C-alpha cells in the first residue's frame, strides 16, 4: 500500500495512517464466516483488523479457514445457539426498526416479521 513498507516501523506507519484520516482497530472476533454459493469458509480465532478511511470500512482477516459445505457454517461452533435465531433470515436491524416503530418487544417484532416473510410494512401494520 505504501510501496516498500515491509521494513517500516509499525508506529510510524500508524502515525502516517492517522495523518491520512485512516483509523485502525483490532476486532476481537471469535469466528468469521464467508459464504459462497458452493461452500463456506470458516475462520476460527482469526485476526481481524478494521480500517476506517473517511467512512469507508475495510476488514482484513488473517488466518487459515476451514472449507465446509455451503450453509453448514451455522452448525460450526453453534453450541447452545437458539434454533429459532440460528435459522432466522430476519436481519436484527429490521427487528429493531419494527420494534421501535410499534413499541413492542424485539421478540414480538421478530415474530411479526417472520409471519410476514420479512416484509417491514406488513409487520408494522399487523402490530399497530
Order of alpha helices (4+ residues) and beta strands (2+ residues): alpha-beta-beta-beta-beta-beta-beta-alpha-alpha-alpha-alpha
